Amino acid sequence: MKLDELAKACEALGLSYDVEQKKYPRCWWEEGGRIRVEKKLKKTELMIRLAEKIKEMRG
């Protein structure tokens, strides 16, 4: 899963989010980051909705 997929899923669900470019110190050469989402739902429900949306987008 990539950051752009998560960002598109958040956008499709109408969630307010912020993408931050971060790296894990042990793997400093790998591109990565995180997405911070405004808390409107419980974390479990948010994860389920994001997973369903990404699955739908992948076809």
C-alpha positions as CSV (number, residue, x, y, z in Angstrom):
1,M,0.0,0.0,0.0
2,K,1.3,3.4,-0.9
3,L,0.7,6.9,0.6
4,D,-1.0,8.1,-2.6
5,E,-3.6,5.2,-2.3
6,L,-4.3,6.2,1.3
7,A,-4.6,9.8,0.3
8,K,-7.1,9.0,-2.5
9,A,-9.1,6.8,-0.2
10,C,-9.3,9.6,2.5
11,E,-10.3,12.1,-0.2
12,A,-13.0,9.7,-1.6
13,L,-14.4,9.2,2.0
14,G,-14.5,13.0,2.5
15,L,-12.0,12.9,5.4
16,S,-9.7,15.7,6.2
17,Y,-6.1,14.5,6.1
18,D,-2.5,15.6,6.0
19,V,0.4,13.8,4.3
20,E,3.8,13.9,6.0
21,Q,7.0,12.6,4.5
22,K,8.8,10.6,7.3
23,K,11.4,7.9,7.2
24,Y,12.0,5.0,9.5
25,P,15.6,5.5,10.9
26,R,16.7,1.9,10.3
27,C,15.6,2.1,6.6
28,W,16.5,5.7,5.9
29,W,16.9,5.0,2.1
30,E,13.3,3.9,1.6
31,E,10.6,6.4,0.7
32,G,7.8,6.6,3.2
33,G,5.6,8.7,5.2
34,R,2.4,8.9,7.2
35,I,-1.1,10.3,6.9
36,R,-2.8,12.1,9.7
37,V,-6.5,12.0,9.6
38,E,-8.9,14.2,11.5
39,K,-10.6,12.1,14.1
40,K,-14.3,11.7,13.2
41,L,-14.6,8.0,13.6
42,K,-13.2,5.3,15.9
43,K,-9.8,4.1,14.7
44,T,-11.1,0.6,13.9
45,E,-14.0,1.9,11.9
46,L,-11.7,4.3,10.0
47,M,-9.3,1.5,9.2
48,I,-12.1,-0.7,7.9
49,R,-13.6,2.0,5.7
50,L,-10.2,2.9,4.3
51,A,-9.4,-0.8,3.5
52,E,-12.8,-1.2,1.8
53,K,-12.3,1.9,-0.3
54,I,-8.7,0.9,-1.3
55,K,-10.0,-2.6,-2.2
56,E,-12.8,-0.9,-4.3
57,M,-10.3,1.4,-6.1
58,R,-8.0,-1.5,-6.9
59,G,-10.8,-3.3,-8.6
